[in-house]
Amino acid sequence: MSEDLGERTEDATPKRRQEAREEGNIARSQDASNALLLFGAILLLASGIKPLLLALASMLEKSLAADYLEGGVRPDQVTAMILPTLMEGAYAAAPIVLGATAIAILAHLWQVGLMVTTKPLVPSFDRLNPAKGFGRIFGMQGVIKTAMDVFKLVVVAWITYTVGAAVLPQIVGLPGLGVVEGFEHIGSIGLGLAMQVGAALLVLGIADYAVRRIKHESDLRMTKQQVKEEFKESDGNPEVKKRRMQVARQLAMRRLQTAVPKADVIVTNPEHISVAIQYDPQSMGAPRIVAMGADHLAMRIRQIATQHGIPIVERKPLARALYAQAKVGQEIPADHYKAVAEILAYVYRLKGKMVA
């Protein structure tokens, strides 16, 4: 009934997912990326701000203690004077800058993986449609987006108020502290506030990504008719069929290359069918078929058997019966025990073996 109504009840096929990905239609939350970048940057600053400040203090101290402050600076000394200072500052800031860059890249890869496509850059007149623009702003999606932004603002305000109320005695006591100690307290309070705000925004960002992921999966779902049509289209593609036949032929040839040398005898039609039979009285209750094929596979079985010195016996009715009734890896049907036993006895006599 759902098929008749065109309801999308089926999961998206790999082909549909790939097409959507190439078009840039992916589940992605900008809020989650921004929150992850913010939280990661806060952690980087918390771990690297002290070395950075020490480096800046060292730069300032060296600049103020330089000999050129007394005698002035000549134009040819500017580069030699500024370059070491700039390099020292770059070395001090490099861990934070590189770390933030790495976090920004990971925030993207975490959601969409490695993807390069130019389709979203192709001009689309639908994006210039005023009606659709108003729909995006004032429609349900716009309302949800606005509600989420307001909710985030409320959460940040609540966290700020809570942290501010908790550290109010410390703030009141700041004038009684020294300059260095006062700045340390201010930095500690600011870091604690930033950590809590960043963690809250990260949780909201992950929730936003989960909602977008669910919606994306829902949008990609297909009707049963769409799945059938896609299957017919791919199955009917001559290139796909040709590729499948090539892979199947290669796999069959590999199996023959390892299975035929194990055989004791090859029963043939003689041109159209070949059946490779193996019998080990110690481990088998009855002879077993290790390989068989028709036409070009039959010829290949005979070629491999000739290379390995395996006897080839022509028995047209038996070869046709085994090919029609038996399967590779199974014992031969009981109706053909006698005929196969006679052939094996003949082969053993040729090889000078004694039947156990």
Sequence and secondary structure as in RCSB ss.txt:
>XXXX:A:sequence
MSEDLGERTEDATPKRRQEAREEGNIARSQDASNALLLFGAILLLASGIKPLLLALASMLEKSLAADYLEGGVRP
DQVTAMILPTLMEGAYAAAPIVLGATAIAILAHLWQVGLMVTTKPLVPSFDRLNPAKGFGRIFGMQGVIKTAMDV
FKLVVVAWITYTVGAAVLPQIVGLPGLGVVEGFEHIGSIGLGLAMQVGAALLVLGIADYAVRRIKHESDLRMTKQ
QVKEEFKESDGNPEVKKRRMQVARQLAMRRLQTAVPKADVIVTNPEHISVAIQYDPQSMGAPRIVAMGADHLAMR
IRQIATQHGIPIVERKPLARALYAQAKVGQEIPADHYKAVAEILAYVYRLKGKMVA
>XXXX:A:secstr
 HHHHT   B   HHHHHHHHHTT     HHHHHHHHHHHHHHHHHHHHHHHHHHHHHHHHHHHT THHHH   G
GGHHHHHHHHHHHHHHHHHHHHHHHHHHHHHHHHHHH S    GGGS  GGGG HHHHHHHHHSHHHHHHHHHHH
HHHHHHHHHHHHHHHHSHHHHHTGGGS HHHHHHHHHHHHHHHHHHHHHHHHHHHHHHHHHHHHHHHHHH B HH
HHHHHHHHHHT HHHHHHHHHHHHHHHHHHHHHHGGG SEEEE SSSEEEEEE  TTT SS EEEEEEETHHHHH
HHHHHHHTT  EEE HHHHHHHHHH  TTSB  GGGHHHHHHHHHHHHHHHT    
